Amino acid sequence: MPAQPVTPVAGEAWGDQSWGQPQPAPQAEPEPEPQSVPEPEPEPQPEPEPEREPVRIPQPVQLSEPGPIAAASAGLGHGGPAAPGADMPTTQLRTVQQPPAAPRSAAQDAADHPADRTIALRVAELRSAVAARLKGPAEGGGAAPGSRMAAREAARKAKQHRNLMASRIAGESFITLGALMLLFVAYQLWWTNVLADRHAGQEAKELQKKWSESPTVGGTADTGKGSEQDQEDDKYDPGEGFAIIHIPKLNVDDPVAEGVDKVKVLDKGLIGHYNDGALKTAMPWDEKGNFAIAGHRNTHGEPFRYINRLVPGDQVIVETKNTYYVYKITSSLPSTSPSNTSVIDPVPKGSGFTGPGRYITLTTCTPEFTSKYRLIVWGVMVEELPRSEGKPDALAN
């Protein structure tokens, strides 16, 4: 018979020697116990700060009678009601607010944590140094003494001090110079006029007094005795006054002195007569010639300041010890060079005169406040009147 396949029986070991022997029945495997998933532990919560109990401040109670209060206290201590009419103390409760905590500094934090003390202090020092640097030396504390920064700061301050001192010295110098210039201008434009007017007025008074004390020669315009007497007294020293000029239109009454020296004559407010070398001119009493005179237009009395306003027909009167010489303006030259001396010749060029005569020439500087050019005014004598006969009509009015 053919071989039968061997079929293993459940629960029997393959190749076991107990093959064919009865095997014990298989037992059911125990079911695994269900495992419980652990719940996550709650995170620890910070413990709340304990509430601060309000501080109870009892109000002082004035004790009137010890008996009722003791009874009331005994009643309260036992929880019983107080006796009627007893003097019960009243206790009021008040909550005291705590002051807010002050902000803590880095140094205080470092003190609480010694391990971080060095870092915190270094950070605080760096912050202070940066703040001081930003604020500058005026607000900050500045660099440490002896450091390079302190040396540079000292050098910078020294340089600033030197610059400040130089600026102050320069400023004070300019202020002083400006003040001196203003004083000089005031002296030239105002004070020189005061001094010159004073001197000219005193000189005119002395001439009038001198003439009144000496005998005056009488005569008429026909006899000419007055002018003859003037000719006898025509020797005058430089700077000595010998006449007074009157310009009624300009309200000028100033003495005439010999010479045109700036210091001795013109700066004293006097009118000078050209009588030096090549510039020698005639006297009013001469039979023929050009009586040429000069005066300041600005400062030092400025007697000829407005001679540019003279027009033909205006009168100029020269008063001497014995005679009044009356001239009438004929022409003028607004501007010419100071070197043009022909304007004071016996027959001045440009005046319109064609032959010898008895002329007068007034000269002064132009434009005003300069001496670049000369202003010239010419006139011719029209009358000779002895002083004994009185003043000319132009002065009498």
Disulfide bonds with the S-S distance in Angstrom:
none
